[in-house]
Amino acid sequence: MEAYLDNSATTRVLDCVKDVMVKTMTEDFGNPSSRHSKGLEAERYLKEAREAIAATMKVNEKEIFFTSGGTESNNWALIGAALANQRAGRHIITTSIEHAAVIQPLMFLEELGFRVTYLPVDRQGHISLEDLKAALCDDTILVSVMYVNNEIGAVEPIEEIGRLVKGCRSDILFHVDAIQAYGKYRIYPKRLGIDLLSVSGHKLHGPKGTGFLYVREKTKLKPLILGGGQQKGMRSGTDNVPGIAGLGMAAREAYRDYEEKVAHLYALKAHMMEGIRRLPDTQINNGEGEESAPHIVSVSFRGVRSEVLLHALEERGIYVSSGSACSSNKKLPVSTVLKEIHLEKELLETTLRFSFCEQTTMEEIDYCLEALEELLPVLRRYKRH
């Protein structure tokens, strides 16, 4: 048996997504910038994808811009917004547990002379609204807060943050990294005060190398990719028609039978956490209920290095993660997120992330729990010797 429990890293492409991508690569393969019928046919796929995505968020289709994924969307939102609005101020606020695709662009902006405030989080990974309120100042032009943390599933109070930011000054831009949230939550940017929102296709059963950035109408944003003037000159480059068509299909499917899918995720999570609690010397790092995402469980296994346990599970066909998939294959320091939630030092290198999708079954969870019950005592004895 196999149990793929690493859906926060990437998801399996849906059959309907694959089918539309194959069709646009082999039959309707025109360049949407061409003025003949093949080009117009390709352009129709872009329009339909943009309409499908906009409908899920109740926004205007003109506010959706396609990118190569979440990293580009985050980079563009932060650097493009900062450069476009720097005359109004050079102060940016974010959290201490953002993804590297947010932290590194902000470090780049600091090199250009921008000032960045990194808000601390509590043990559940949540920022304090009082800290945010205290950090806002006359020079603030941008606030960037992730919706769901990719490692521990912490859900930030996005609606309250949007209200606070816009209540302070309506011209402060609010960016949300929704890469782990889109498809798991109903997200309505206009209701939440969001000006910029990043999404990645491969987190919701779409193709890798695809994503979009929602840009509220009249938001000042400099383009980062220049050239042929595609997407109203805001993001040049020949449109990735197969990828965009697949992304649009994935977005449409993500919100089909939405309530049932989310209920299934919460049931999987509850079952997983119940089983973990029966195992000795384990600690669950994510919260429960609405303050924690339905698809992520973070667990520290005292006395067992995460890399050792990860590969022991892999030998049984169980696939999990020891952190963010964007960095876990590199020799980097221990997770900043785990440090920021003040996880015990001896647990920092013993933590695994289990993440689910609507295709995950209870049988897979049980198989994983059985494997953990067998492996942990053996690996702990091995370590002592």
Contacts in CASP RR format, 6 or more apart in sequence:
PFRMAT RR
TARGET T0000
AUTHOR 0000-0000-0000
METHOD contacts of the structure
MODEL  1
MEAYLDNSATTRVLDCVKDVMVKTMTEDFGNPSSRHSKGLEAERYLKEAR
EAIAATMKVNEKEIFFTSGGTESNNWALIGAALANQRAGRHIITTSIEHA
AVIQPLMFLEELGFRVTYLPVDRQGHISLEDLKAALCDDTILVSVMYVNN
EIGAVEPIEEIGRLVKGCRSDILFHVDAIQAYGKYRIYPKRLGIDLLSVS
GHKLHGPKGTGFLYVREKTKLKPLILGGGQQKGMRSGTDNVPGIAGLGMA
AREAYRDYEEKVAHLYALKAHMMEGIRRLPDTQINNGEGEESAPHIVSVS
FRGVRSEVLLHALEERGIYVSSGSACSSNKKLPVSTVLKEIHLEKELLET
TLRFSFCEQTTMEEIDYCLEALEELLPVLRRYKRH
1 317 0 8 1.000
1 363 0 8 1.000
1 364 0 8 1.000
1 367 0 8 1.000
2 317 0 8 1.000
2 318 0 8 1.000
2 319 0 8 1.000
2 364 0 8 1.000
3 317 0 8 1.000
3 318 0 8 1.000
3 319 0 8 1.000
3 364 0 8 1.000
3 365 0 8 1.000
3 367 0 8 1.000
3 368 0 8 1.000
4 12 0 8 1.000
4 319 0 8 1.000
4 360 0 8 1.000
4 364 0 8 1.000
5 318 0 8 1.000
5 319 0 8 1.000
5 320 0 8 1.000
5 354 0 8 1.000
5 355 0 8 1.000
5 356 0 8 1.000
5 360 0 8 1.000
5 364 0 8 1.000
5 365 0 8 1.000
5 368 0 8 1.000
6 319 0 8 1.000
6 320 0 8 1.000
6 321 0 8 1.000
6 325 0 8 1.000
6 353 0 8 1.000
6 355 0 8 1.000
7 203 0 8 1.000
7 295 0 8 1.000
7 355 0 8 1.000
7 356 0 8 1.000
7 357 0 8 1.000
7 360 0 8 1.000
8 150 0 8 1.000
8 180 0 8 1.000
8 203 0 8 1.000
8 295 0 8 1.000
8 296 0 8 1.000
8 321 0 8 1.000
8 325 0 8 1.000
8 353 0 8 1.000
8 355 0 8 1.000
9 321 0 8 1.000
9 325 0 8 1.000
9 355 0 8 1.000
10 202 0 8 1.000
10 203 0 8 1.000
10 208 0 8 1.000
10 325 0 8 1.000
11 202 0 8 1.000
11 203 0 8 1.000
11 204 0 8 1.000
11 205 0 8 1.000
11 206 0 8 1.000
11 357 0 8 1.000
12 205 0 8 1.000
12 357 0 8 1.000
12 359 0 8 1.000
13 202 0 8 1.000
13 205 0 8 1.000
13 206 0 8 1.000
13 207 0 8 1.000
13 250 0 8 1.000
14 205 0 8 1.000
14 206 0 8 1.000
14 249 0 8 1.000
14 250 0 8 1.000
14 253 0 8 1.000
16 249 0 8 1.000
16 253 0 8 1.000
17 205 0 8 1.000
17 206 0 8 1.000
17 207 0 8 1.000
17 246 0 8 1.000
17 249 0 8 1.000
17 250 0 8 1.000
17 253 0 8 1.000
20 45 0 8 1.000
20 242 0 8 1.000
20 245 0 8 1.000
20 246 0 8 1.000
20 249 0 8 1.000
21 207 0 8 1.000
21 242 0 8 1.000
21 243 0 8 1.000
21 245 0 8 1.000
21 246 0 8 1.000
22 242 0 8 1.000
23 245 0 8 1.000
24 42 0 8 1.000
24 45 0 8 1.000
24 241 0 8 1.000
24 242 0 8 1.000
24 243 0 8 1.000
24 245 0 8 1.000
25 242 0 8 1.000
28 38 0 8 1.000
28 41 0 8 1.000
28 42 0 8 1.000
28 45 0 8 1.000
28 241 0 8 1.000
29 38 0 8 1.000
29 42 0 8 1.000
29 241 0 8 1.000
30 38 0 8 1.000
30 39 0 8 1.000
30 41 0 8 1.000
30 42 0 8 1.000
30 241 0 8 1.000
31 38 0 8 1.000
31 39 0 8 1.000
31 42 0 8 1.000
31 238 0 8 1.000
31 239 0 8 1.000
32 39 0 8 1.000
32 42 0 8 1.000
32 43 0 8 1.000
32 45 0 8 1.000
32 46 0 8 1.000
32 239 0 8 1.000
32 241 0 8 1.000
33 39 0 8 1.000
33 230 0 8 1.000
33 238 0 8 1.000
33 239 0 8 1.000
34 42 0 8 1.000
42 239 0 8 1.000
42 241 0 8 1.000
45 241 0 8 1.000
45 244 0 8 1.000
45 245 0 8 1.000
46 66 0 8 1.000
46 239 0 8 1.000
46 241 0 8 1.000
46 244 0 8 1.000
46 245 0 8 1.000
47 61 0 8 1.000
48 245 0 8 1.000
48 248 0 8 1.000
49 66 0 8 1.000
49 244 0 8 1.000
49 245 0 8 1.000
49 246 0 8 1.000
49 247 0 8 1.000
49 248 0 8 1.000
49 249 0 8 1.000
49 251 0 8 1.000
50 61 0 8 1.000
50 64 0 8 1.000
50 66 0 8 1.000
51 61 0 8 1.000
52 248 0 8 1.000
52 249 0 8 1.000
52 251 0 8 1.000
52 252 0 8 1.000
53 61 0 8 1.000
53 64 0 8 1.000
53 212 0 8 1.000
53 247 0 8 1.000
53 248 0 8 1.000
53 251 0 8 1.000
54 60 0 8 1.000
54 61 0 8 1.000
54 63 0 8 1.000
54 64 0 8 1.000
56 183 0 8 1.000
56 187 0 8 1.000
56 251 0 8 1.000
56 252 0 8 1.000
56 254 0 8 1.000
56 255 0 8 1.000
57 187 0 8 1.000
57 188 0 8 1.000
57 189 0 8 1.000
57 197 0 8 1.000
57 214 0 8 1.000
58 188 0 8 1.000
58 190 0 8 1.000
58 191 0 8 1.000
59 188 0 8 1.000
59 189 0 8 1.000
59 190 0 8 1.000
59 214 0 8 1.000
59 216 0 8 1.000
60 217 0 8 1.000
62 217 0 8 1.000
63 214 0 8 1.000
63 215 0 8 1.000
63 216 0 8 1.000
63 217 0 8 1.000
64 212 0 8 1.000
64 213 0 8 1.000
64 214 0 8 1.000
65 212 0 8 1.000
65 213 0 8 1.000
65 214 0 8 1.000
65 215 0 8 1.000
65 231 0 8 1.000
65 234 0 8 1.000
65 235 0 8 1.000
66 210 0 8 1.000
66 211 0 8 1.000
66 212 0 8 1.000
66 231 0 8 1.000
66 235 0 8 1.000
66 239 0 8 1.000
66 240 0 8 1.000
66 244 0 8 1.000
66 247 0 8 1.000
67 73 0 8 1.000
67 76 0 8 1.000
67 210 0 8 1.000
67 211 0 8 1.000
67 212 0 8 1.000
67 213 0 8 1.000
67 235 0 8 1.000
68 209 0 8 1.000
68 210 0 8 1.000
68 211 0 8 1.000
68 240 0 8 1.000
69 200 0 8 1.000
69 201 0 8 1.000
69 209 0 8 1.000
69 210 0 8 1.000
69 211 0 8 1.000
69 212 0 8 1.000
70 101 0 8 1.000
70 177 0 8 1.000
70 179 0 8 1.000
70 198 0 8 1.000
70 199 0 8 1.000
70 200 0 8 1.000
70 201 0 8 1.000
70 211 0 8 1.000
71 101 0 8 1.000
71 200 0 8 1.000
71 326 0 8 1.000
72 211 0 8 1.000
73 198 0 8 1.000
73 199 0 8 1.000
73 200 0 8 1.000
73 211 0 8 1.000
73 212 0 8 1.000
73 213 0 8 1.000
74 99 0 8 1.000
74 101 0 8 1.000
74 102 0 8 1.000
74 105 0 8 1.000
74 177 0 8 1.000
74 198 0 8 1.000
75 101 0 8 1.000
75 105 0 8 1.000
75 224 0 8 1.000
76 213 0 8 1.000
76 221 0 8 1.000
76 223 0 8 1.000
76 224 0 8 1.000
76 235 0 8 1.000
77 144 0 8 1.000
77 175 0 8 1.000
77 196 0 8 1.000
77 198 0 8 1.000
77 213 0 8 1.000
77 221 0 8 1.000
78 92 0 8 1.000
78 102 0 8 1.000
78 105 0 8 1.000
78 106 0 8 1.000
78 109 0 8 1.000
78 142 0 8 1.000
78 144 0 8 1.000
78 175 0 8 1.000
79 105 0 8 1.000
79 108 0 8 1.000
79 109 0 8 1.000
79 222 0 8 1.000
79 224 0 8 1.000
80 221 0 8 1.000
80 222 0 8 1.000
80 223 0 8 1.000
80 224 0 8 1.000
81 141 0 8 1.000
81 142 0 8 1.000
81 173 0 8 1.000
81 175 0 8 1.000
81 195 0 8 1.000
81 196 0 8 1.000
81 219 0 8 1.000
81 220 0 8 1.000
81 221 0 8 1.000
81 222 0 8 1.000
82 90 0 8 1.000
82 92 0 8 1.000
82 109 0 8 1.000
82 112 0 8 1.000
82 114 0 8 1.000
82 141 0 8 1.000
82 142 0 8 1.000
83 222 0 8 1.000
84 220 0 8 1.000
84 221 0 8 1.000
84 222 0 8 1.000
85 141 0 8 1.000
85 142 0 8 1.000
85 173 0 8 1.000
85 220 0 8 1.000
86 114 0 8 1.000
86 141 0 8 1.000
88 141 0 8 1.000
88 171 0 8 1.000
89 139 0 8 1.000
89 140 0 8 1.000
89 141 0 8 1.000
90 113 0 8 1.000
90 114 0 8 1.000
90 115 0 8 1.000
90 139 0 8 1.000
90 141 0 8 1.000
91 114 0 8 1.000
91 115 0 8 1.000
91 116 0 8 1.000
91 117 0 8 1.000
91 137 0 8 1.000
91 139 0 8 1.000
91 140 0 8 1.000
91 141 0 8 1.000
92 106 0 8 1.000
92 109 0 8 1.000
92 114 0 8 1.000
92 115 0 8 1.000
92 116 0 8 1.000
92 117 0 8 1.000
92 140 0 8 1.000
92 141 0 8 1.000
92 142 0 8 1.000
92 143 0 8 1.000
92 144 0 8 1.000
93 116 0 8 1.000
93 117 0 8 1.000
93 119 0 8 1.000
93 132 0 8 1.000
93 135 0 8 1.000
93 136 0 8 1.000
93 140 0 8 1.000
93 142 0 8 1.000
93 143 0 8 1.000
93 144 0 8 1.000
94 102 0 8 1.000
94 103 0 8 1.000
94 106 0 8 1.000
94 116 0 8 1.000
94 117 0 8 1.000
94 118 0 8 1.000
94 119 0 8 1.000
94 143 0 8 1.000
94 144 0 8 1.000
94 145 0 8 1.000
95 118 0 8 1.000
95 119 0 8 1.000
95 121 0 8 1.000
95 127 0 8 1.000
95 145 0 8 1.000
95 146 0 8 1.000
95 156 0 8 1.000
96 118 0 8 1.000
96 119 0 8 1.000
96 120 0 8 1.000
96 121 0 8 1.000
96 336 0 8 1.000
96 340 0 8 1.000
97 121 0 8 1.000
97 125 0 8 1.000
97 146 0 8 1.000
97 149 0 8 1.000
97 151 0 8 1.000
97 154 0 8 1.000
97 336 0 8 1.000
97 337 0 8 1.000
97 340 0 8 1.000
97 341 0 8 1.000
98 106 0 8 1.000
98 144 0 8 1.000
98 145 0 8 1.000
98 146 0 8 1.000
98 177 0 8 1.000
99 146 0 8 1.000
99 150 0 8 1.000
99 177 0 8 1.000
99 179 0 8 1.000
99 324 0 8 1.000
99 326 0 8 1.000
100 324 0 8 1.000
100 326 0 8 1.000
100 327 0 8 1.000
101 177 0 8 1.000
101 326 0 8 1.000
102 144 0 8 1.000
102 146 0 8 1.000
102 177 0 8 1.000
106 114 0 8 1.000
106 116 0 8 1.000
106 144 0 8 1.000
107 116 0 8 1.000
109 116 0 8 1.000
110 116 0 8 1.000
115 139 0 8 1.000
117 135 0 8 1.000
119 127 0 8 1.000
119 128 0 8 1.000
119 131 0 8 1.000
119 132 0 8 1.000
119 135 0 8 1.000
120 127 0 8 1.000
120 128 0 8 1.000
120 131 0 8 1.000
120 340 0 8 1.000
121 127 0 8 1.000
121 154 0 8 1.000
121 340 0 8 1.000
121 341 0 8 1.000
122 128 0 8 1.000
122 341 0 8 1.000
123 341 0 8 1.000
123 342 0 8 1.000
124 154 0 8 1.000
124 286 0 8 1.000
124 287 0 8 1.000
124 291 0 8 1.000
124 292 0 8 1.000
124 341 0 8 1.000
125 149 0 8 1.000
125 152 0 8 1.000
125 154 0 8 1.000
125 337 0 8 1.000
125 340 0 8 1.000
125 341 0 8 1.000
126 154 0 8 1.000
126 155 0 8 1.000
126 156 0 8 1.000
126 157 0 8 1.000
126 291 0 8 1.000
127 145 0 8 1.000
127 156 0 8 1.000
127 157 0 8 1.000
127 161 0 8 1.000
129 157 0 8 1.000
129 160 0 8 1.000
129 161 0 8 1.000
129 164 0 8 1.000
132 143 0 8 1.000
132 161 0 8 1.000
132 164 0 8 1.000
132 165 0 8 1.000
133 164 0 8 1.000
133 168 0 8 1.000
136 143 0 8 1.000
136 164 0 8 1.000
136 165 0 8 1.000
136 168 0 8 1.000
136 169 0 8 1.000
136 172 0 8 1.000
140 168 0 8 1.000
140 169 0 8 1.000
140 172 0 8 1.000
141 171 0 8 1.000
141 172 0 8 1.000
141 173 0 8 1.000
142 172 0 8 1.000
142 173 0 8 1.000
142 174 0 8 1.000
142 175 0 8 1.000
143 161 0 8 1.000
143 162 0 8 1.000
143 165 0 8 1.000
143 172 0 8 1.000
143 173 0 8 1.000
143 174 0 8 1.000
143 175 0 8 1.000
144 174 0 8 1.000
144 175 0 8 1.000
144 176 0 8 1.000
144 177 0 8 1.000
145 156 0 8 1.000
145 158 0 8 1.000
145 161 0 8 1.000
145 174 0 8 1.000
145 175 0 8 1.000
145 176 0 8 1.000
145 177 0 8 1.000
146 156 0 8 1.000
146 176 0 8 1.000
146 177 0 8 1.000
146 178 0 8 1.000
146 179 0 8 1.000
146 180 0 8 1.000
147 155 0 8 1.000
147 156 0 8 1.000
147 158 0 8 1.000
147 176 0 8 1.000
147 177 0 8 1.000
147 178 0 8 1.000
147 180 0 8 1.000
147 181 0 8 1.000
147 185 0 8 1.000
147 187 0 8 1.000
148 154 0 8 1.000
148 155 0 8 1.000
148 156 0 8 1.000
148 178 0 8 1.000
148 180 0 8 1.000
148 181 0 8 1.000
148 184 0 8 1.000
148 185 0 8 1.000
148 293 0 8 1.000
148 296 0 8 1.000
149 155 0 8 1.000
149 156 0 8 1.000
149 180 0 8 1.000
149 293 0 8 1.000
149 337 0 8 1.000
150 179 0 8 1.000
150 180 0 8 1.000
150 296 0 8 1.000
150 324 0 8 1.000
151 296 0 8 1.000
151 298 0 8 1.000
151 323 0 8 1.000
151 324 0 8 1.000
151 335 0 8 1.000
151 337 0 8 1.000
151 338 0 8 1.000
151 353 0 8 1.000
152 285 0 8 1.000
152 286 0 8 1.000
152 292 0 8 1.000
152 296 0 8 1.000
152 298 0 8 1.000
152 337 0 8 1.000
152 338 0 8 1.000
152 341 0 8 1.000
152 353 0 8 1.000
153 180 0 8 1.000
153 286 0 8 1.000
153 287 0 8 1.000
153 292 0 8 1.000
153 293 0 8 1.000
153 296 0 8 1.000
153 298 0 8 1.000
154 286 0 8 1.000
154 287 0 8 1.000
154 291 0 8 1.000
154 292 0 8 1.000
154 293 0 8 1.000
155 181 0 8 1.000
155 290 0 8 1.000
155 291 0 8 1.000
155 292 0 8 1.000
155 293 0 8 1.000
158 176 0 8 1.000
158 192 0 8 1.000
158 194 0 8 1.000
159 191 0 8 1.000
159 192 0 8 1.000
161 174 0 8 1.000
162 174 0 8 1.000
162 192 0 8 1.000
162 193 0 8 1.000
162 194 0 8 1.000
163 193 0 8 1.000
165 172 0 8 1.000
165 174 0 8 1.000
165 193 0 8 1.000
166 172 0 8 1.000
166 174 0 8 1.000
166 193 0 8 1.000
173 195 0 8 1.000
173 196 0 8 1.000
173 219 0 8 1.000
174 193 0 8 1.000
174 194 0 8 1.000
174 195 0 8 1.000
174 196 0 8 1.000
175 194 0 8 1.000
175 195 0 8 1.000
175 196 0 8 1.000
175 197 0 8 1.000
175 198 0 8 1.000
176 189 0 8 1.000
176 192 0 8 1.000
176 194 0 8 1.000
176 196 0 8 1.000
176 197 0 8 1.000
176 198 0 8 1.000
177 198 0 8 1.000
178 187 0 8 1.000
178 197 0 8 1.000
178 198 0 8 1.000
178 199 0 8 1.000
179 198 0 8 1.000
179 199 0 8 1.000
179 200 0 8 1.000
179 203 0 8 1.000
180 203 0 8 1.000
180 293 0 8 1.000
180 296 0 8 1.000
181 187 0 8 1.000
181 293 0 8 1.000
182 199 0 8 1.000
182 203 0 8 1.000
182 204 0 8 1.000
182 251 0 8 1.000
182 254 0 8 1.000
183 204 0 8 1.000
183 251 0 8 1.000
183 254 0 8 1.000
183 255 0 8 1.000
183 258 0 8 1.000
184 262 0 8 1.000
184 265 0 8 1.000
184 293 0 8 1.000
184 294 0 8 1.000
184 295 0 8 1.000
186 255 0 8 1.000
186 258 0 8 1.000
187 194 0 8 1.000
187 197 0 8 1.000
189 195 0 8 1.000
189 197 0 8 1.000
189 214 0 8 1.000
189 216 0 8 1.000
190 216 0 8 1.000
194 214 0 8 1.000
194 216 0 8 1.000
195 215 0 8 1.000
195 216 0 8 1.000
195 219 0 8 1.000
196 213 0 8 1.000
196 214 0 8 1.000
196 215 0 8 1.000
196 216 0 8 1.000
196 219 0 8 1.000
196 221 0 8 1.000
197 213 0 8 1.000
197 214 0 8 1.000
198 212 0 8 1.000
198 213 0 8 1.000
199 211 0 8 1.000
199 212 0 8 1.000
199 213 0 8 1.000
199 214 0 8 1.000
200 209 0 8 1.000
200 210 0 8 1.000
200 211 0 8 1.000
201 207 0 8 1.000
201 208 0 8 1.000
201 209 0 8 1.000
201 210 0 8 1.000
201 211 0 8 1.000
201 247 0 8 1.000
201 250 0 8 1.000
202 208 0 8 1.000
202 209 0 8 1.000
202 210 0 8 1.000
204 250 0 8 1.000
204 251 0 8 1.000
204 254 0 8 1.000
205 250 0 8 1.000
205 253 0 8 1.000
205 254 0 8 1.000
205 357 0 8 1.000
206 246 0 8 1.000
206 247 0 8 1.000
206 249 0 8 1.000
206 250 0 8 1.000
207 242 0 8 1.000
207 243 0 8 1.000
207 246 0 8 1.000
207 247 0 8 1.000
207 250 0 8 1.000
209 240 0 8 1.000
209 243 0 8 1.000
210 240 0 8 1.000
210 243 0 8 1.000
210 244 0 8 1.000
210 246 0 8 1.000
210 247 0 8 1.000
211 247 0 8 1.000
212 247 0 8 1.000
215 221 0 8 1.000
215 234 0 8 1.000
221 234 0 8 1.000
223 233 0 8 1.000
223 234 0 8 1.000
223 235 0 8 1.000
223 236 0 8 1.000
224 235 0 8 1.000
225 235 0 8 1.000
225 236 0 8 1.000
225 237 0 8 1.000
226 236 0 8 1.000
227 236 0 8 1.000
227 237 0 8 1.000
228 236 0 8 1.000
228 237 0 8 1.000
229 236 0 8 1.000
229 237 0 8 1.000
230 236 0 8 1.000
230 237 0 8 1.000
230 238 0 8 1.000
230 239 0 8 1.000
231 239 0 8 1.000
261 358 0 8 1.000
262 294 0 8 1.000
264 358 0 8 1.000
265 294 0 8 1.000
265 295 0 8 1.000
265 356 0 8 1.000
265 357 0 8 1.000
265 358 0 8 1.000
265 360 0 8 1.000
266 289 0 8 1.000
266 294 0 8 1.000
267 362 0 8 1.000
268 295 0 8 1.000
268 356 0 8 1.000
268 360 0 8 1.000
268 362 0 8 1.000
268 365 0 8 1.000
269 294 0 8 1.000
269 295 0 8 1.000
269 296 0 8 1.000
269 297 0 8 1.000
269 356 0 8 1.000
271 362 0 8 1.000
271 365 0 8 1.000
271 366 0 8 1.000
272 297 0 8 1.000
272 354 0 8 1.000
272 356 0 8 1.000
272 365 0 8 1.000
272 368 0 8 1.000
272 369 0 8 1.000
273 284 0 8 1.000
273 288 0 8 1.000
273 297 0 8 1.000
275 369 0 8 1.000
276 282 0 8 1.000
276 284 0 8 1.000
276 297 0 8 1.000
276 299 0 8 1.000
276 369 0 8 1.000
276 372 0 8 1.000
277 284 0 8 1.000
279 301 0 8 1.000
279 369 0 8 1.000
279 372 0 8 1.000
279 373 0 8 1.000
279 376 0 8 1.000
280 376 0 8 1.000
281 301 0 8 1.000
281 302 0 8 1.000
281 303 0 8 1.000
281 376 0 8 1.000
281 380 0 8 1.000
282 299 0 8 1.000
282 300 0 8 1.000
282 301 0 8 1.000
282 302 0 8 1.000
283 299 0 8 1.000
283 300 0 8 1.000
283 302 0 8 1.000
283 344 0 8 1.000
283 347 0 8 1.000
284 297 0 8 1.000
284 298 0 8 1.000
284 299 0 8 1.000
285 298 0 8 1.000
285 299 0 8 1.000
285 300 0 8 1.000
285 338 0 8 1.000
285 341 0 8 1.000
285 343 0 8 1.000
285 351 0 8 1.000
286 292 0 8 1.000
286 293 0 8 1.000
286 296 0 8 1.000
286 297 0 8 1.000
286 298 0 8 1.000
294 356 0 8 1.000
295 355 0 8 1.000
295 356 0 8 1.000
295 357 0 8 1.000
296 353 0 8 1.000
296 354 0 8 1.000
296 355 0 8 1.000
297 353 0 8 1.000
297 354 0 8 1.000
297 355 0 8 1.000
298 351 0 8 1.000
298 352 0 8 1.000
298 353 0 8 1.000
298 354 0 8 1.000
299 351 0 8 1.000
299 352 0 8 1.000
299 354 0 8 1.000
300 343 0 8 1.000
300 344 0 8 1.000
300 347 0 8 1.000
300 350 0 8 1.000
300 351 0 8 1.000
301 309 0 8 1.000
301 350 0 8 1.000
301 351 0 8 1.000
301 352 0 8 1.000
301 372 0 8 1.000
301 376 0 8 1.000
302 346 0 8 1.000
302 347 0 8 1.000
302 350 0 8 1.000
303 346 0 8 1.000
303 350 0 8 1.000
303 380 0 8 1.000
303 383 0 8 1.000
304 350 0 8 1.000
304 376 0 8 1.000
304 379 0 8 1.000
304 380 0 8 1.000
304 383 0 8 1.000
305 349 0 8 1.000
305 350 0 8 1.000
305 383 0 8 1.000
306 322 0 8 1.000
306 349 0 8 1.000
306 350 0 8 1.000
306 351 0 8 1.000
306 352 0 8 1.000
307 322 0 8 1.000
307 349 0 8 1.000
308 379 0 8 1.000
309 350 0 8 1.000
309 352 0 8 1.000
309 375 0 8 1.000
309 376 0 8 1.000
309 379 0 8 1.000
310 320 0 8 1.000
310 321 0 8 1.000
310 322 0 8 1.000
310 352 0 8 1.000
312 375 0 8 1.000
312 379 0 8 1.000
313 319 0 8 1.000
313 320 0 8 1.000
313 368 0 8 1.000
313 371 0 8 1.000
313 372 0 8 1.000
313 375 0 8 1.000
316 371 0 8 1.000
318 367 0 8 1.000
318 368 0 8 1.000
318 371 0 8 1.000
320 352 0 8 1.000
320 353 0 8 1.000
320 354 0 8 1.000
320 368 0 8 1.000
321 328 0 8 1.000
321 352 0 8 1.000
321 353 0 8 1.000
321 355 0 8 1.000
322 328 0 8 1.000
322 351 0 8 1.000
322 352 0 8 1.000
322 353 0 8 1.000
323 335 0 8 1.000
323 351 0 8 1.000
323 352 0 8 1.000
323 353 0 8 1.000
324 335 0 8 1.000
334 348 0 8 1.000
334 349 0 8 1.000
335 348 0 8 1.000
335 351 0 8 1.000
338 347 0 8 1.000
338 348 0 8 1.000
338 351 0 8 1.000
339 348 0 8 1.000
343 351 0 8 1.000
354 368 0 8 1.000
END
